[in-house]
Amino acid sequence: MTKLTTNEARQGESGHHVRWILGVSLTLAILALAVLFGMTGS
């Protein structure tokens, strides 16, 4: 990864990273709930 200054990182990279992290965390949360409900259901 190319090292950027703090200003550049905040302006450009942070938006993509935040969206990516939110998407992954939401997916993992949904999967975790599905596994929990599946285990308790069966």
Gaussian input, Z-matrix of N, CA and C with variables (Angstrom, degrees):
# hf/3-21g

backbone

0 1
 N
 C     1     B1
 C     2     B2     1     A1
 N     3     B3     2     A2     1     D1
 C     4     B4     3     A3     2     D2
 C     5     B5     4     A4     3     D3
 N     6     B6     5     A5     4     D4
 C     7     B7     6     A6     5     D5
 C     8     B8     7     A7     6     D6
 N     9     B9     8     A8     7     D7
 C    10    B10     9     A9     8     D8
 C    11    B11    10    A10     9     D9
 N    12    B12    11    A11    10    D10
 C    13    B13    12    A12    11    D11
 C    14    B14    13    A13    12    D12
 N    15    B15    14    A14    13    D13
 C    16    B16    15    A15    14    D14
 C    17    B17    16    A16    15    D15
 N    18    B18    17    A17    16    D16
 C    19    B19    18    A18    17    D17
 C    20    B20    19    A19    18    D18
 N    21    B21    20    A20    19    D19
 C    22    B22    21    A21    20    D20
 C    23    B23    22    A22    21    D21
 N    24    B24    23    A23    22    D22
 C    25    B25    24    A24    23    D23
 C    26    B26    25    A25    24    D24
 N    27    B27    26    A26    25    D25
 C    28    B28    27    A27    26    D26
 C    29    B29    28    A28    27    D27
 N    30    B30    29    A29    28    D28
 C    31    B31    30    A30    29    D29
 C    32    B32    31    A31    30    D30
 N    33    B33    32    A32    31    D31
 C    34    B34    33    A33    32    D32
 C    35    B35    34    A34    33    D33
 N    36    B36    35    A35    34    D34
 C    37    B37    36    A36    35    D35
 C    38    B38    37    A37    36    D36
 N    39    B39    38    A38    37    D37
 C    40    B40    39    A39    38    D38
 C    41    B41    40    A40    39    D39
 N    42    B42    41    A41    40    D40
 C    43    B43    42    A42    41    D41
 C    44    B44    43    A43    42    D42
 N    45    B45    44    A44    43    D43
 C    46    B46    45    A45    44    D44
 C    47    B47    46    A46    45    D45
 N    48    B48    47    A47    46    D46
 C    49    B49    48    A48    47    D47
 C    50    B50    49    A49    48    D48
 N    51    B51    50    A50    49    D49
 C    52    B52    51    A51    50    D50
 C    53    B53    52    A52    51    D51
 N    54    B54    53    A53    52    D52
 C    55    B55    54    A54    53    D53
 C    56    B56    55    A55    54    D54
 N    57    B57    56    A56    55    D55
 C    58    B58    57    A57    56    D56
 C    59    B59    58    A58    57    D57
 N    60    B60    59    A59    58    D58
 C    61    B61    60    A60    59    D59
 C    62    B62    61    A61    60    D60
 N    63    B63    62    A62    61    D61
 C    64    B64    63    A63    62    D62
 C    65    B65    64    A64    63    D63
 N    66    B66    65    A65    64    D64
 C    67    B67    66    A66    65    D65
 C    68    B68    67    A67    66    D66
 N    69    B69    68    A68    67    D67
 C    70    B70    69    A69    68    D68
 C    71    B71    70    A70    69    D69
 N    72    B72    71    A71    70    D70
 C    73    B73    72    A72    71    D71
 C    74    B74    73    A73    72    D72
 N    75    B75    74    A74    73    D73
 C    76    B76    75    A75    74    D74
 C    77    B77    76    A76    75    D75
 N    78    B78    77    A77    76    D76
 C    79    B79    78    A78    77    D77
 C    80    B80    79    A79    78    D78
 N    81    B81    80    A80    79    D79
 C    82    B82    81    A81    80    D80
 C    83    B83    82    A82    81    D81
 N    84    B84    83    A83    82    D82
 C    85    B85    84    A84    83    D83
 C    86    B86    85    A85    84    D84
 N    87    B87    86    A86    85    D85
 C    88    B88    87    A87    86    D86
 C    89    B89    88    A88    87    D87
 N    90    B90    89    A89    88    D88
 C    91    B91    90    A90    89    D89
 C    92    B92    91    A91    90    D90
 N    93    B93    92    A92    91    D91
 C    94    B94    93    A93    92    D92
 C    95    B95    94    A94    93    D93
 N    96    B96    95    A95    94    D94
 C    97    B97    96    A96    95    D95
 C    98    B98    97    A97    96    D96
 N    99    B99    98    A98    97    D97
 C   100   B100    99    A99    98    D98
 C   101   B101   100   A100    99    D99
 N   102   B102   101   A101   100   D100
 C   103   B103   102   A102   101   D101
 C   104   B104   103   A103   102   D102
 N   105   B105   104   A104   103   D103
 C   106   B106   105   A105   104   D104
 C   107   B107   106   A106   105   D105
 N   108   B108   107   A107   106   D106
 C   109   B109   108   A108   107   D107
 C   110   B110   109   A109   108   D108
 N   111   B111   110   A110   109   D109
 C   112   B112   111   A111   110   D110
 C   113   B113   112   A112   111   D111
 N   114   B114   113   A113   112   D112
 C   115   B115   114   A114   113   D113
 C   116   B116   115   A115   114   D114
 N   117   B117   116   A116   115   D115
 C   118   B118   117   A117   116   D116
 C   119   B119   118   A118   117   D117
 N   120   B120   119   A119   118   D118
 C   121   B121   120   A120   119   D119
 C   122   B122   121   A121   120   D120
 N   123   B123   122   A122   121   D121
 C   124   B124   123   A123   122   D122
 C   125   B125   124   A124   123   D123

   B1=1.4644
   B2=1.5154
   B3=1.3121
   B4=1.4591
   B5=1.5071
   B6=1.3256
   B7=1.4620
   B8=1.5254
   B9=1.3232
   B10=1.4574
   B11=1.5192
   B12=1.3365
   B13=1.4587
   B14=1.5228
   B15=1.3210
   B16=1.4663
   B17=1.5171
   B18=1.3248
   B19=1.4633
   B20=1.5209
   B21=1.3157
   B22=1.4628
   B23=1.5232
   B24=1.3210
   B25=1.4575
   B26=1.5209
   B27=1.3296
   B28=1.4646
   B29=1.5216
   B30=1.3194
   B31=1.4611
   B32=1.5267
   B33=1.3286
   B34=1.4598
   B35=1.5112
   B36=1.3335
   B37=1.4587
   B38=1.5230
   B39=1.3234
   B40=1.4640
   B41=1.5229
   B42=1.3195
   B43=1.4618
   B44=1.5119
   B45=1.3322
   B46=1.4642
   B47=1.5237
   B48=1.3351
   B49=1.4576
   B50=1.5227
   B51=1.3325
   B52=1.4598
   B53=1.5213
   B54=1.3419
   B55=1.4674
   B56=1.5110
   B57=1.3423
   B58=1.4656
   B59=1.5254
   B60=1.3381
   B61=1.4655
   B62=1.5193
   B63=1.3399
   B64=1.4657
   B65=1.5170
   B66=1.3162
   B67=1.4607
   B68=1.5171
   B69=1.3234
   B70=1.4599
   B71=1.5249
   B72=1.3438
   B73=1.4614
   B74=1.5224
   B75=1.3482
   B76=1.4612
   B77=1.5307
   B78=1.3365
   B79=1.4594
   B80=1.5264
   B81=1.3316
   B82=1.4630
   B83=1.5184
   B84=1.3406
   B85=1.4660
   B86=1.5220
   B87=1.3391
   B88=1.4651
   B89=1.5284
   B90=1.3354
   B91=1.4591
   B92=1.5273
   B93=1.3231
   B94=1.4619
   B95=1.5233
   B96=1.3391
   B97=1.4651
   B98=1.5268
   B99=1.3339
   B100=1.4617
   B101=1.5312
   B102=1.3265
   B103=1.4614
   B104=1.5267
   B105=1.3392
   B106=1.4629
   B107=1.5247
   B108=1.3328
   B109=1.4697
   B110=1.5301
   B111=1.3209
   B112=1.4609
   B113=1.5175
   B114=1.3373
   B115=1.4703
   B116=1.5277
   B117=1.3332
   B118=1.4658
   B119=1.5209
   B120=1.3519
   B121=1.4617
   B122=1.5146
   B123=1.3151
   B124=1.4544
   B125=1.5195
   A1=109.76
   A2=116.53
   A3=120.58
   A4=109.58
   A5=115.82
   A6=119.52
   A7=109.66
   A8=115.82
   A9=121.09
   A10=109.17
   A11=115.20
   A12=118.82
   A13=108.65
   A14=116.85
   A15=119.72
   A16=110.56
   A17=117.70
   A18=120.49
   A19=110.81
   A20=117.81
   A21=121.23
   A22=110.35
   A23=116.53
   A24=120.07
   A25=109.83
   A26=116.49
   A27=119.52
   A28=110.63
   A29=117.02
   A30=119.75
   A31=111.67
   A32=116.98
   A33=119.28
   A34=113.96
   A35=117.49
   A36=120.18
   A37=112.88
   A38=117.10
   A39=120.02
   A40=111.30
   A41=118.01
   A42=120.92
   A43=111.39
   A44=116.93
   A45=120.50
   A46=110.42
   A47=117.08
   A48=120.38
   A49=110.75
   A50=116.88
   A51=120.13
   A52=110.03
   A53=116.54
   A54=119.60
   A55=110.90
   A56=116.82
   A57=121.15
   A58=110.36
   A59=116.10
   A60=120.85
   A61=110.27
   A62=116.74
   A63=119.99
   A64=110.54
   A65=116.80
   A66=120.55
   A67=111.31
   A68=117.27
   A69=120.89
   A70=110.50
   A71=117.00
   A72=120.12
   A73=110.51
   A74=116.72
   A75=119.77
   A76=110.23
   A77=116.41
   A78=119.91
   A79=110.91
   A80=116.57
   A81=119.92
   A82=110.58
   A83=117.44
   A84=121.00
   A85=110.18
   A86=116.60
   A87=120.69
   A88=110.05
   A89=116.61
   A90=119.91
   A91=111.16
   A92=116.69
   A93=120.84
   A94=110.23
   A95=116.85
   A96=120.70
   A97=110.45
   A98=116.28
   A99=120.22
   A100=109.97
   A101=117.63
   A102=121.26
   A103=109.95
   A104=116.62
   A105=119.95
   A106=110.20
   A107=116.30
   A108=119.72
   A109=110.25
   A110=116.44
   A111=119.68
   A112=110.79
   A113=117.08
   A114=120.43
   A115=110.31
   A116=116.98
   A117=120.11
   A118=109.92
   A119=116.64
   A120=120.13
   A121=111.43
   A122=116.85
   A123=120.41
   A124=110.32
   D1=142.53
   D2=178.66
   D3=-82.43
   D4=134.22
   D5=-179.65
   D6=-80.36
   D7=129.09
   D8=179.07
   D9=-113.53
   D10=164.88
   D11=174.00
   D12=-72.63
   D13=163.92
   D14=-176.61
   D15=-61.27
   D16=-38.13
   D17=-179.49
   D18=-64.37
   D19=-46.79
   D20=179.96
   D21=-63.35
   D22=-40.96
   D23=-179.42
   D24=-62.95
   D25=-42.61
   D26=-178.52
   D27=-65.76
   D28=-41.60
   D29=-174.96
   D30=-73.60
   D31=-48.86
   D32=-170.76
   D33=-94.89
   D34=-53.96
   D35=-168.89
   D36=-78.35
   D37=-35.14
   D38=-171.89
   D39=-57.75
   D40=-40.21
   D41=-177.99
   D42=-59.68
   D43=-48.01
   D44=-178.96
   D45=-66.01
   D46=-42.84
   D47=-177.83
   D48=-65.01
   D49=-40.40
   D50=-179.18
   D51=-63.69
   D52=-45.38
   D53=179.25
   D54=-62.64
   D55=-42.62
   D56=-178.14
   D57=-64.23
   D58=-45.16
   D59=-179.40
   D60=-63.87
   D61=-43.09
   D62=179.34
   D63=-62.81
   D64=-43.50
   D65=179.99
   D66=-62.14
   D67=-45.61
   D68=-178.88
   D69=-66.16
   D70=-43.04
   D71=-178.48
   D72=-64.54
   D73=-40.06
   D74=178.32
   D75=-63.83
   D76=-44.15
   D77=180.00
   D78=-62.26
   D79=-43.92
   D80=179.92
   D81=-64.90
   D82=-39.05
   D83=179.66
   D84=-63.31
   D85=-44.17
   D86=-179.61
   D87=-64.62
   D88=-42.67
   D89=178.66
   D90=-63.39
   D91=-41.78
   D92=179.94
   D93=-62.47
   D94=-43.97
   D95=178.49
   D96=-63.07
   D97=-42.58
   D98=-179.59
   D99=-61.74
   D100=-42.80
   D101=179.84
   D102=-65.28
   D103=-43.58
   D104=-178.94
   D105=-62.96
   D106=-47.75
   D107=-179.41
   D108=-64.68
   D109=-37.15
   D110=-179.87
   D111=-65.67
   D112=-40.43
   D113=-179.53
   D114=-68.93
   D115=-44.41
   D116=-178.00
   D117=-70.87
   D118=-34.41
   D119=-179.13
   D120=-65.67
   D121=-41.66
   D122=-178.51
   D123=-85.38

